[in-house]
Amino acid sequence: MTQPSVAIVGAAETTKMGKVPELSQTGLHADAALNAMADCVLTVADIDGVATAGHDVAEIIQYLGITPTWYDGTSVGGCSFITLVRHSAAAIAMGLCKTVLITHGESGRSNNRNHRPIFPSMQQQEFEAIYGPLFPPSRFTLPVLRKMKDDGLTEEQLAMVAVVQREWASHHPRATARDPLTVDEVLNSKMIAWPFRKLMCCLVSDGGGALILTSAERAKDFPTKPVYLRGMGGESVEGPMISQMESFSSSKAFRVSGKMAFDSAGITHADVDHLMVYDAFAHLPVYGLEDLGFVAPGEGGAFIAEGHTRLGGKLPLNTNGGGLSYMHSGMYGMFALQEGVRQMRGISPAQVEDAKLSVVHGVGGMFSAAATVVLTNQDSW
């Protein structure tokens, strides 16, 4: 019998999400952090480890009044917070700290920012931007168009990703977009960059979230239901230039991080009750399903179109509505984690019945990085 070593005991999002012009990016970090501490009845004096991304970790530490013995500012894009769960678990297991706070805050809509973005990279500026692809919609189109040619992925299948996730979002009172959506509405929405229509692209939101991790042994002393990290997860990087991907139809970083997470957790795909795949654009859940091994290469679009990921389907996917309908601050990985935690606590507004194991997977940049963690509400296996 295997016992977990690390658990999430605190989890919360910012008090408001969507449009929050009254808070700076730092303020969003702080709001989320205080909400997470309140969730598990801790104060800043109880925190000795801090991790964040997309913002100076020292500034967040000073602003909150924490004196840490460990910190991490790894920033590789939207999957950074999933990566930081893994890093935090390692730090706790090594005895570098006892209680880690992971924070995220981003003023994506109101633009009350005070950080330097990591994108575009120097390589992107020197070798790709000069040819026109400057923003995510114009960079992500390259692999998608190739996948459509090689694997038969269709516009209608991409539209179904948005439709199914809107169905999930309709159950979440905090979701930005909750009205029913049809394939025709997606395909008739404004063209952004072929083949992406507006409703295939993520929202642009203000908001944040925070997690608190500690040892599994200590977790049972908290008032919240522990969500255990099964294994140590996985992470990988392929590189910042989308033009240099090994294959446009698959992400090497996805494949490596996913296999590491499954092997570390000692699970098979049949064990997974719930799946979150970062969805800045509608193609990412398709790549996630294939590269994580839930379906064969080329079958992800049809799998979603056939209804397998919707309510009552065999593999509930992005049950908060994802970045397409729930919210997307710019670095969405924290919100995928929040829904994974809610599902394992049994408190999601779109709760999957008897869910015991959740896989949370994220992308950083335009397929440049990836991270995967496995969450469970079981204290042994």
C-alpha positions in Angstrom: 0.0 0.0 0.0 1.3 3.4 -1.0 0.8 6.5 1.1 0.9 10.1 -0.4 3.5 12.5 0.8 2.1 15.9 -0.1 -1.4 17.3 -0.1 -3.3 20.5 -1.2 -5.1 21.8 1.9 -6.0 25.3 0.7 -7.5 26.4 -2.6 -9.3 29.6 -3.7 -9.7 32.0 -6.6 -9.9 35.8 -6.3 -13.1 37.2 -4.9 -14.0 38.6 -8.3 -13.0 37.4 -11.8 -13.6 38.6 -15.3 -13.3 42.4 -15.0 -11.6 43.7 -11.9 -10.2 47.1 -12.7 -9.9 48.1 -9.0 -7.1 45.6 -8.4 -3.6 45.6 -9.7 -1.9 42.4 -10.6 -0.2 42.4 -7.2 -3.6 43.0 -5.6 -5.0 40.0 -7.4 -2.2 37.8 -6.1 -2.8 39.0 -2.6 -6.6 38.5 -2.8 -6.2 35.0 -4.0 -3.6 34.2 -1.4 -5.7 35.5 1.5 -8.7 33.6 0.3 -6.7 30.3 0.1 -5.3 30.9 3.6 -8.8 31.6 4.9 -10.0 28.3 3.2 -7.7 26.2 5.4 -7.6 28.6 8.4 -3.9 29.7 8.1 -2.2 33.1 8.4 0.9 34.5 6.7 2.9 33.5 9.8 2.2 29.8 8.9 3.6 30.0 5.4 7.3 29.3 4.9 7.4 28.6 1.2 6.2 30.7 -1.7 6.0 30.1 -5.4 4.6 32.2 -8.3 5.1 32.8 -12.0 4.8 35.8 -14.3 5.6 38.1 -11.4 8.6 38.8 -9.2 8.3 36.2 -6.4 10.3 38.5 -4.0 7.7 41.2 -4.5 4.8 38.9 -3.7 6.7 37.6 -0.6 7.4 41.1 0.6 3.8 42.4 -0.1 2.3 39.5 1.9 4.8 39.9 4.8 6.1 36.3 4.6 9.6 35.2 5.6 10.2 32.0 3.6 12.8 29.3 3.8 12.1 28.3 0.2 10.8 30.1 -2.9 10.4 29.4 -6.6 9.7 31.8 -9.5 9.8 29.4 -12.4 7.9 31.0 -15.3 7.4 29.1 -18.5 3.9 30.3 -19.4 0.5 29.1 -18.4 1.5 25.7 -17.2 3.9 27.3 -14.6 1.5 26.8 -11.7 1.2 23.1 -12.5 5.0 22.9 -12.6 5.1 24.7 -9.3 2.9 22.1 -7.6 5.5 19.6 -8.5 8.4 21.8 -7.4 6.6 22.6 -4.1 5.9 19.0 -3.4 9.6 18.2 -3.9 10.6 21.0 -1.5 8.2 19.8 1.2 9.4 16.2 0.7 13.0 17.3 1.1 12.3 19.3 4.3 13.1 22.7 2.7 9.8 24.1 4.0 6.6 22.8 5.6 3.7 24.9 4.1 3.9 26.3 0.5 1.7 29.1 -0.9 1.4 29.1 -4.7 -0.1 32.3 -6.1 -1.4 33.6 -9.4 -2.8 37.0 -10.3 -3.1 38.6 -13.7 -4.9 41.7 -15.0 -5.4 40.3 -18.5 -8.4 42.4 -19.3 -7.9 45.7 -17.3 -4.1 45.6 -18.0 -3.2 46.8 -14.5 0.1 44.9 -14.9 3.5 45.4 -13.4 5.6 42.6 -14.7 7.6 41.9 -17.8 6.1 39.1 -19.9 8.3 36.2 -20.9 6.9 36.0 -24.4 8.0 36.5 -27.1 11.3 35.0 -26.5 14.5 36.3 -28.1 14.4 33.4 -30.6 10.7 34.1 -31.5 11.6 37.8 -32.1 14.6 37.1 -34.2 13.4 34.1 -36.3 9.6 34.1 -36.3 8.1 37.5 -35.5 9.8 39.1 -38.6 7.6 36.9 -40.8 4.3 38.1 -39.1 3.3 35.7 -36.3 3.3 38.0 -33.3 0.5 36.8 -31.0 -0.9 33.4 -29.9 -3.6 33.1 -32.5 -1.2 33.6 -35.4 1.5 31.3 -33.9 -0.8 28.4 -32.9 -2.4 28.2 -36.4 0.7 26.6 -37.9 0.4 23.2 -36.1 -3.4 23.2 -36.3 -3.4 23.6 -40.1 -0.9 20.8 -40.4 -3.0 18.6 -38.1 -6.1 19.3 -40.1 -4.3 18.2 -43.3 -2.6 15.1 -41.8 -5.1 13.9 -39.3 -8.4 15.1 -40.7 -9.2 17.4 -37.8 -12.2 19.5 -39.0 -13.5 23.0 -38.2 -16.7 21.4 -36.9 -14.7 19.3 -34.4 -12.8 22.4 -33.2 -16.2 24.1 -32.8 -17.5 21.1 -30.7 -14.7 21.7 -28.2 -16.2 25.1 -27.5 -19.8 23.8 -27.5 -19.1 21.0 -25.0 -17.1 23.2 -22.7 -19.9 25.8 -22.7 -22.2 23.1 -21.5 -19.9 22.5 -18.5 -19.6 26.2 -17.9 -23.4 26.6 -17.7 -23.2 24.8 -14.3 -20.7 27.2 -12.9 -22.1 30.5 -11.4 -18.6 32.1 -11.6 -18.1 31.2 -15.3 -17.9 34.2 -17.6 -19.8 32.7 -20.5 -22.7 30.4 -19.6 -25.3 30.8 -22.4 -25.8 27.7 -24.7 -23.6 27.5 -27.8 -24.0 25.7 -31.1 -21.5 24.6 -33.7 -23.0 27.0 -36.2 -22.6 29.9 -33.8 -19.0 29.1 -33.3 -18.3 28.7 -37.0 -20.2 32.0 -37.8 -18.3 34.0 -35.1 -15.6 36.5 -36.2 -12.6 35.0 -38.0 -9.4 35.8 -35.9 -6.7 33.7 -37.7 -7.6 30.8 -39.9 -8.9 28.4 -38.7 -9.6 30.1 -35.4 -12.9 31.9 -35.0 -13.5 34.1 -32.0 -15.4 31.5 -30.1 -12.5 29.0 -30.5 -10.2 31.5 -28.7 -9.9 32.0 -25.0 -11.5 34.7 -22.9 -9.4 37.7 -21.7 -9.9 38.1 -18.0 -8.8 39.6 -14.7 -8.3 37.2 -11.8 -6.1 34.9 -9.9 -5.9 31.8 -7.7 -3.8 30.3 -4.9 -3.0 26.9 -3.5 -1.5 25.8 -0.2 0.4 22.6 0.1 1.8 20.7 3.0 2.8 17.2 4.0 0.1 14.5 3.8 0.7 13.7 7.5 -0.1 17.3 8.5 -3.0 17.6 6.0 -5.3 15.6 8.2 -5.2 18.3 10.9 -6.8 20.9 8.6 -10.5 21.6 8.3 -10.5 21.1 4.5 -10.7 17.8 2.7 -7.1 17.0 1.6 -6.4 16.6 -2.1 -3.3 14.4 -2.4 -0.6 14.6 -5.1 -0.3 11.1 -6.4 3.3 10.7 -7.5 5.4 13.7 -8.4 3.9 14.6 -11.8 5.9 15.5 -14.9 7.2 18.5 -16.8 9.1 19.1 -20.0 10.1 21.8 -22.6 10.5 21.5 -26.3 11.5 25.1 -27.1 10.0 28.5 -27.7 9.8 28.4 -31.5 6.7 26.7 -32.8 8.3 26.5 -36.3 10.9 24.1 -34.7 8.5 21.6 -33.2 9.4 18.0 -33.8 5.9 17.4 -35.2 3.1 19.9 -35.8 0.6 17.1 -35.1 1.8 16.3 -31.6 3.6 18.1 -28.7 6.8 16.4 -27.5 6.6 18.3 -24.2 3.0 17.0 -23.7 4.1 13.4 -24.4 7.1 13.6 -22.0 5.4 15.3 -19.1 2.3 13.1 -19.4 4.2 9.9 -19.4 6.3 11.0 -16.4 3.1 11.9 -14.5 1.3 8.6 -15.2 4.4 6.5 -14.5 5.1 8.4 -11.2 1.5 8.0 -10.1 1.4 4.3 -11.1 -1.9 4.8 -13.0 -3.5 3.8 -16.3 -5.8 5.8 -18.4 -8.7 3.7 -17.2 -8.1 5.0 -13.6 -8.8 8.6 -14.6 -12.2 10.0 -13.6 -11.6 13.6 -14.6 -9.3 15.5 -16.9 -8.3 19.1 -17.2 -6.4 20.2 -20.3 -5.3 23.8 -20.6 -7.4 25.3 -23.5 -6.2 28.7 -24.6 -7.6 27.7 -28.0 -9.9 24.9 -29.1 -7.3 22.6 -30.5 -5.4 22.1 -27.2 -7.8 19.6 -25.6 -7.5 17.6 -28.9 -3.7 17.5 -28.6 -4.0 16.8 -24.9 -6.2 13.7 -25.3 -3.9 12.3 -28.0 -0.5 13.2 -26.5 -1.5 12.0 -23.0 -2.5 8.7 -24.5 -6.3 8.7 -23.9 -7.0 8.2 -27.6 -4.8 7.3 -30.6 -3.1 10.0 -32.7 -5.7 11.7 -34.9 -8.7 10.6 -32.9 -9.0 13.5 -30.4 -11.3 15.7 -32.4 -13.8 12.9 -33.1 -13.7 11.7 -29.5 -14.9 15.1 -28.3 -17.4 15.5 -31.2 -18.9 12.1 -30.3 -19.7 13.5 -26.8 -17.3 11.4 -24.7 -16.1 14.5 -22.8 -19.4 16.1 -22.0 -21.7 15.6 -19.0 -22.4 11.9 -18.7 -19.5 11.0 -21.0 -16.8 8.5 -20.4 -14.1 11.1 -19.7 -15.3 14.4 -18.3 -13.0 17.1 -19.6 -12.6 20.8 -18.6 -15.6 20.7 -16.4 -15.4 24.4 -15.4 -15.7 25.4 -19.1 -12.0 26.0 -19.5 -10.3 29.1 -20.8 -12.9 29.2 -23.6 -15.9 29.8 -21.2 -14.8 29.9 -17.5 -12.0 32.5 -17.5 -8.6 33.0 -19.0 -6.3 35.6 -17.3 -3.4 34.8 -19.7 -1.8 32.1 -17.6 -4.7 29.7 -17.1 -3.1 26.8 -15.4 -4.0 27.8 -11.9 -7.7 27.6 -12.8 -7.4 24.1 -14.2 -5.8 23.2 -10.9 -8.6 24.9 -9.0 -11.3 22.8 -10.8 -9.2 19.6 -10.3 -9.2 20.3 -6.5 -12.9 21.1 -6.5 -13.6 17.8 -8.2 -11.5 15.9 -5.7 -13.2 17.7 -2.8 -16.6 16.8 -4.3 -17.7 20.5 -4.4 -17.6 21.5 -8.0 -20.8 22.9 -9.4 -20.3 20.5 -12.2 -19.3 17.6 -10.0 -18.4 14.3 -11.6 -20.0 11.5 -9.6 -17.7 9.4 -7.5 -14.6 11.0 -9.0 -11.4 9.8 -7.2 -8.6 10.7 -9.6 -8.1 13.9 -11.6 -5.3 14.6 -14.2 -4.4 18.3 -14.7 -2.3 19.1 -17.7 -1.1 22.4 -19.0 0.8 24.1 -21.8 3.3 26.9 -21.6 3.6 29.3 -24.5 2.8 27.9 -27.9 3.7 24.2 -27.2 7.0 25.3 -25.7 6.5 23.7 -22.3 4.1 21.3 -20.5 3.4 20.1 -17.0 1.1 17.3 -15.7 0.0 16.4 -12.2 -2.3 13.7 -10.8 -4.6 14.6 -8.0 -6.6 12.2 -5.8 -8.9 12.2 -2.7 -7.7 8.8 -1.7 -5.1 8.7 1.2 -3.7 5.3 0.1 -3.6 3.1 -3.0 
